[in-house]
Amino acid sequence: MFGAVLRNIADVVVEKRSRVREFGLNGKALLREAMELGRAREGLPEAEFVEKAEDVRRRVTLLLGLGKQNDERFLLRFLSPPYVEPTNNRAERMRRPAVIARKVSHYLTNQAGADAFATFASLAQTARKNGTGSVTEAVRQLF
């Protein structure tokens, strides 16, 4: 999501002039700062992170002219507990092997095969993420 927002802002900066361009440049810099802060969260003391996150939220609210509804909470969700990553890169990388396998497989020509593969791929990714060891072990434990 964040990558798309930054690309859209970059397009505006290229096409527009004066205040609109300045708004885009400021917005892009502020969103990059927010992403960097989100990535640095683990290395900062909690109090320092919270203070910096509040400062970024305040500046985003001012830049975007948001009201008391705290609309920036959706854009900057990764700066509030429960913390989430600012991008979906990790999820996309985890899906990639399954997508490639689906594209090169010949047994996914019907819905039943596709469903079976999706179930197996989900089990495999969950086993890998949870450190279960092998997919075979995870399936054995499941049954």
Secondary structure, DSSP 4 states (H G I P E B T S, - for coil): -HHHHHHHHHHHHHH--HHHHHHHHHHHHHHHHHHHHHHHGGGS-HHHHHHHHHHHHHHHHHHHT--TT-THHHHTGGGSSSP--SSSHHHHHHHHHHHHHHHH-SS-SSHHHHHHHHHHHHHHHHHHHHT---HHHHHHHH-
